[in-house]
């Protein structure tokens, strides 16, 4: 709410939400529970909140921390893998399941042998 220019207060949330939602209106007590994390809104109310605040619904349900962590993990893969390795991964993904299993077993065997040798 604060990032969208609203005070994160139950009265503000109740008023603004009920102006936009076409279902059963929320009470002050109900929205207060959302704000302090005691309850999570049902799906249709999350959609209303997301449209009002102009943010993805998953940010309301899972939080920004998880999204940031996933982004950092994906960035690691993008930075750590060379073009040649990406070609190998693409070729691997194009293999039928049985051949993928064989390749996976060979890689695991190499990784175990390397770990023992280190």
N, C-alpha and C positions, 0 to 999 in steps of 0.2 A: 504494500500500500504506500509506504513512504517513497519508494522509487517511482511511483506513479503520481506523486504529489499530494497524497492524502495522509492525514494523521492516522496512525494505527491505533484507533480507539474503537471500542465496541459500538458506541453511538453512531460514529461515522460509517463504520462497516454495515451496521444494520440499515441505516437510511439509504446508502448508496446501493447496497445489494438489493433491497426490496424494491427500489425504483427500476431495476433492470430485470429482475427475475419474475417470470410469469407463472410460477407455481405458488405453493404455500409460502407465505412470508416467514422470515426468520425473526426470532425474538432477540432481545438484547442479550439475554442469558446464553442463547444458542451461539451467537456470533462471538461472544466472549470466550466460550469454550474453544472455538476455532483458533482465536488469536493466541491463547495460552497453550495450545497443543493438547487439550484434553479430548478433543474429538476431531474427526476429519469429515468434511462435508461429503455428501453423496455425489456421485458422478455428475448428475445434471446441475448441481449447484457449483461444482468445480468448473464446469464449462461456463456458466454465467460469470463466475469470478474471473476466469482466464480472459474472457472476451472483454469484460469491463477494464481489467488492469493491463490488457494487451500483452499477456505473457503466455507461454506454453502451459497447458494444463499439468504436464508432468512436473513443472517447477513447483506447483502448489502441492502436489502429492508426495514427491520424493525429495524436494528441496534442491537448492542450487549446488550444495556441496557434492552430491552424487554426480550431478551433471559435469561439474568441474573435474572430478576425479576421473571420470570416463574420458573426458577430453584430454587430460594429461596422459592417461594410459595410451590413448590412440596416437597422441603426438610422439610418445616414445617409439611406437612401432614405425611411424612415418620417418622419424629421424634415424632410427637404428638400422633400417633395412635399405640395402642398396638396390639399384635398378635390377641387377642380376638376380638378387634374391627374390625380388618381387616377381620376376619372370618365372622362377622356379615355383613359387607359391601358386601363381596362376596356372601353371602346367599341372601342379599337384591337384588343384581344385577341379581341373578338367578331367581327371582320371575317373574311371568307374570305381565304385566303392571297394571292390576286392583289391585292386591295384593300390588304392590309397592306403588300405590296411597294411599291405606289404611294405610300402615306402615308409609308413609310420613306424613299423616294427624295426626296419633297418636303421632309421634315425635314432630310435630309442636305444638300440643295441650299441651304436656308435657313441651316443652320449654316456651310456653306462661304462663302456670301455675307457672313454676319455676320463671320466670321473675317477675311476680306479687308478689309472695311470698318473693322475695329477697328485 
